Every structure is written in structure tokens, then in C-alpha cells.
């Protein structure tokens, strides 16, 4: 019975922490099982789930120590000043990078001023108009690009045909020059 009384006091303290001095009104109807009975039942279930599991039990036993290490106010007295200095020196580049990023954020803070953001609904029609104009210009530029591509394609075909004609003409002239050249006589 003493354990249940302590548990009820802790629950009351927890409710005071959560709800403050003004505790919520309790309905006239009480639940079928009390909170303490539910907590005892949960404890029984957890105990039976942990029985025979050595690693999990070891972890549960070390939870207070882990909570202490995770506490932001935790300060390890074993670390001397030299060790702390070495840690800071090792993290110097990271600290400098974070400082640069922080300064960059400070520079960009004026962009987040509420007055500038409030003007966005007023500027939306202008932005929509500019977007439509941009899309029209983009489509026109695509059509012009396609036309230019067709012109260059035709130009390349013409140059290719002229090159082939010149090569054929050169071959024909070379053949005609060979045919017109006097043949050397072979000495008998």
C-alpha cells in the first residue's frame, strides 16, 4: 500500500507539472480501472517482456546514467581544460564554417521582414502577367531556334552537295589530265 501511495503522489505531482495549479475538473464518472492499476499492469507487462533478455535489462539498468549524459546541463568534471581545448581546436574549422553560415543568415534576415512578405498578394497579378509574357517569349524563341536549325540544316546540305560536286569534278579533271598527258614510250 505504501508503494501505491507514493505512486499516487508522483502522479499528482506530474499532473501539477502538466496542468499547473489549475487542475482540470474531474468528471463524476470514474474510469473502470484507475490510473495506478493501469500503470501496475503496464509495469507487469514490461517486466515479463524484459525477463530473460540480458542486453535489454542491462540497458534498462543504465537508463538513468544515459539520461544524465544526455542532459544538456551535464558537465563532465573529468575532462580537464587541456582536453577541452584540444576538442575545440579539433573542431575549429567546423566552428568557423558555422560562424560563416550564421553571418550569412544574419545578412539575409532583412529579406524575411513581414512588410516585404505582405506585399506578395498585391504583386501576384504582376507576377502572373510577367509569367505569361515570359512563356510567350519562350515559345517564340523556340520557334525561331527551330527555323534557324532548319536553315543551317539546308545550308549544311548545300555545302555538302557542293563539296561532293567539287570532289567529283576534281576527280574528272584529274582523269582527263591523265588521259591527255602524253604516254611515255617504253624502250624496247
C-alpha positions as CSV (number, residue, x, y, z in Angstrom):
1,X,0.0,0.0,0.0
2,X,2.9,2.4,0.7
3,X,4.1,1.9,-2.9
4,X,0.7,2.8,-4.3
5,X,0.6,5.9,-2.1
6,X,4.0,7.0,-3.4
7,X,2.8,6.3,-6.9
8,X,-0.4,8.4,-6.5
9,X,1.7,11.3,-5.1
10,X,4.0,11.2,-8.1
11,X,1.0,11.2,-10.4
12,X,-0.4,14.2,-8.6
13,X,2.9,15.9,-8.9
14,X,3.0,15.1,-12.6
15,X,-0.5,16.4,-13.1
16,X,0.5,19.7,-11.4
17,X,3.6,20.0,-13.7
18,X,1.4,19.4,-16.8
19,X,-1.7,21.3,-15.9
20,X,-0.2,23.8,-13.4
21,X,-2.0,25.0,-10.3
22,X,-5.4,24.8,-12.0
23,X,-6.0,21.1,-12.3
24,X,-8.7,20.1,-14.8
25,X,-12.1,19.3,-13.5
26,X,-12.6,15.5,-13.0
27,X,-15.9,14.1,-14.4
28,X,-18.2,12.4,-11.9
29,X,-17.8,9.1,-13.8
30,X,-14.6,7.4,-12.9
31,X,-12.9,5.0,-15.4
32,X,-13.4,1.3,-14.9
33,X,-9.7,0.9,-13.8
34,X,-7.7,3.5,-12.0
35,X,-4.5,5.0,-13.4
36,X,-2.5,3.3,-10.8
37,X,-3.9,-0.1,-11.8
38,X,-3.1,0.6,-15.4
39,X,0.4,1.6,-14.5
40,X,0.9,-1.5,-12.4
41,X,-0.5,-3.6,-15.3
42,X,1.9,-1.9,-17.7
43,X,4.8,-2.5,-15.3
44,X,3.9,-6.2,-15.1
45,X,3.8,-6.4,-18.9
46,X,7.2,-4.6,-19.2
47,X,8.7,-6.9,-16.6
48,X,7.5,-10.0,-18.3
49,X,8.7,-8.7,-21.7
50,X,12.2,-8.0,-20.2
51,X,12.6,-11.2,-18.3
52,X,15.4,-13.4,-19.8
53,X,16.7,-10.6,-22.0
54,X,20.1,-9.7,-20.6
55,X,21.1,-7.0,-23.0
56,X,17.8,-5.2,-22.7
57,X,17.9,-5.5,-18.9
58,X,21.4,-4.1,-18.9
59,X,20.2,-1.1,-21.0
60,X,17.2,-0.5,-18.7
61,X,19.5,-0.5,-15.7
62,X,21.8,2.1,-17.4
63,X,18.9,4.4,-18.4
64,X,19.4,6.8,-15.5
65,X,23.1,7.1,-16.5
66,X,22.2,7.6,-20.1
67,X,19.7,10.3,-19.2
68,X,22.3,12.0,-17.2
69,X,24.7,12.0,-20.1
70,X,22.1,13.3,-22.5
71,X,21.1,16.1,-20.1
72,X,22.2,19.5,-21.6
73,X,23.4,20.7,-18.3
74,X,25.7,17.6,-17.9
75,X,29.3,18.6,-17.4
76,X,32.0,16.0,-17.1
77,X,34.4,17.2,-14.4
78,X,36.9,14.5,-15.5
79,X,37.7,16.5,-18.7
80,X,40.4,18.9,-17.8
81,X,40.9,22.3,-19.5
82,X,43.6,21.0,-21.8
83,X,41.4,18.2,-23.2
84,X,38.5,20.7,-23.7
85,X,41.0,23.0,-25.6
86,X,42.1,20.1,-27.8
87,X,38.5,19.3,-28.6
88,X,37.8,23.0,-29.6
89,X,41.0,23.1,-31.7
90,X,40.0,19.9,-33.5
91,X,36.5,21.4,-34.2
92,X,38.0,24.8,-35.3
93,X,37.2,24.5,-39.0
94,X,33.6,23.4,-38.3
95,X,33.1,26.2,-35.8
96,X,34.4,28.8,-38.4
97,X,32.1,27.3,-41.1
98,X,29.1,27.5,-38.7
99,X,30.0,31.1,-37.9
100,X,30.2,32.0,-41.6
101,X,26.8,30.3,-42.1
102,X,25.4,32.2,-39.1
103,X,26.7,35.5,-40.5
104,X,25.1,34.7,-43.9
105,X,21.8,34.1,-42.2
106,X,22.1,37.4,-40.4
107,X,22.7,39.1,-43.7
108,X,19.7,37.5,-45.2
109,X,17.3,38.2,-42.3
110,X,16.0,41.5,-43.8
111,X,14.6,39.6,-46.7
112,X,12.2,37.9,-44.2
113,X,10.7,41.1,-42.9
114,X,7.0,40.8,-42.7
115,X,6.3,44.0,-44.6
116,X,8.0,42.6,-47.7
117,X,6.2,39.4,-47.4
118,X,2.8,41.1,-47.0
119,X,3.2,42.7,-50.5
120,X,3.2,39.3,-52.2
121,X,-0.6,39.1,-52.7
122,X,-0.6,42.6,-54.2
123,X,2.2,41.7,-56.6
124,X,0.7,38.3,-57.7
125,X,-1.2,39.7,-60.7
126,X,2.0,41.4,-61.9
127,X,3.9,38.2,-61.5
128,X,1.2,36.2,-63.4
129,X,1.4,38.8,-66.2
130,X,5.2,38.6,-66.4
131,X,5.0,34.8,-66.4
132,X,2.6,34.8,-69.3
133,X,4.8,37.2,-71.2
134,X,7.9,35.1,-70.5
135,X,6.1,31.9,-71.7
136,X,5.1,33.7,-74.9
137,X,8.7,34.9,-75.5
138,X,10.0,31.4,-74.7
139,X,7.6,29.8,-77.3
140,X,8.7,32.5,-79.9
141,X,12.4,31.8,-79.2
142,X,11.8,28.1,-79.6
143,X,10.1,28.7,-83.0
144,X,13.0,31.0,-84.1
145,X,15.5,28.4,-82.9
146,X,13.7,25.7,-84.9
147,X,13.7,27.9,-88.0
148,X,17.4,28.7,-87.6
149,X,18.1,25.0,-87.2
150,X,16.2,24.3,-90.5
151,X,18.2,27.0,-92.3
152,X,21.5,25.6,-91.0
153,X,20.4,22.1,-92.0
154,X,19.7,23.3,-95.5
155,X,23.0,25.2,-95.6
156,X,24.9,22.1,-94.5
157,X,23.1,20.1,-97.2
158,X,24.0,22.6,-99.9
159,X,27.7,22.8,-98.7
160,X,27.8,19.0,-98.6
161,X,26.4,18.8,-102.2
162,X,28.9,21.5,-103.4
163,X,31.8,19.6,-101.7
164,X,30.8,16.3,-103.3
165,X,30.4,18.0,-106.7
166,X,33.8,19.6,-106.4
167,X,35.4,16.3,-105.4
168,X,33.7,14.6,-108.4
169,X,34.8,17.5,-110.7
170,X,38.4,17.3,-109.3
171,X,38.4,13.5,-110.0
172,X,37.1,14.0,-113.5
173,X,39.7,16.8,-114.2
174,X,42.4,14.6,-112.8
175,X,41.3,11.7,-115.0
176,X,41.1,14.0,-118.1
177,X,44.6,15.3,-117.4
178,X,45.9,11.8,-117.2
179,X,44.2,10.8,-120.4
180,X,45.5,13.9,-122.2
181,X,49.0,13.6,-121.0
182,X,51.5,12.0,-123.5
183,X,52.3,8.5,-122.8
184,X,55.9,7.6,-122.2
185,X,57.3,5.1,-124.6
186,X,59.0,2.2,-123.3
187,X,62.4,1.4,-124.6
188,X,62.5,-1.9,-126.4
